[in-house]
Amino acid sequence: MTVFLGLGIAGIVLLALSLIFDGILEGLFGGVLDGLFDGLLSLPVIAGFISMFGFGGAIMLGTTGLGAGVATGVGVAAGVLAGWLAWRFSRALMRDQTDATPRGTDLVGTAGSVVTAIPADGYGEVLLRLGGQPVKLAAKSAVPVARGAEIWVEASLSSTSVAVRPVER
């Protein structure tokens, strides 16, 4: 029973270490095994197998009197199931697609409002929406634009400033 519990605890420790060192087993052989096991040699999969092998065997040995052989068989089955679930879960997470990160050039063509008046020869401030979030940027315009006026972004000058023109209605 002590060996099974030791394996279960070692698997949990290995799982905690996999948060830091995941990818080491895949890169250990210099890329020779790339794609061969498709993530089956990752630390979370091995840790899941070892911990469930240990804890499953300990539970079977402690609750029944069937002996170490049966406990080992049950532990291996539980370990294979836990390893397979960890592998499937990590594959699902790796395939998760996200939207592209918004960039300053995405602002061109968007409408906003003037927060600080824009003089003809300097900068003011405008409030725009980038990726659904309000963004306050410095703004330059060829003509003066009053506070509260609606504007349209013509160009992105830098990551913190834009060229705008007033919207005429």
Buried (B, 14 or more C-beta within 10 A) or exposed (E): EEBBBEBBBBBBEBBEEBEEEBEEBBEEEEEEBEEEEEBBBBBBBBBBBBBBBBBBBBBBBEEEEEEBEBBBBBBBBBBBBBBBEBBEEBEEEEEEEEEEEBEBEBBEEBEBBBBBBBEEEEBBBBBBEBEEEEBEBBBBBEEBBEEEBBBBBBBBBEEEBBBBBBEEE
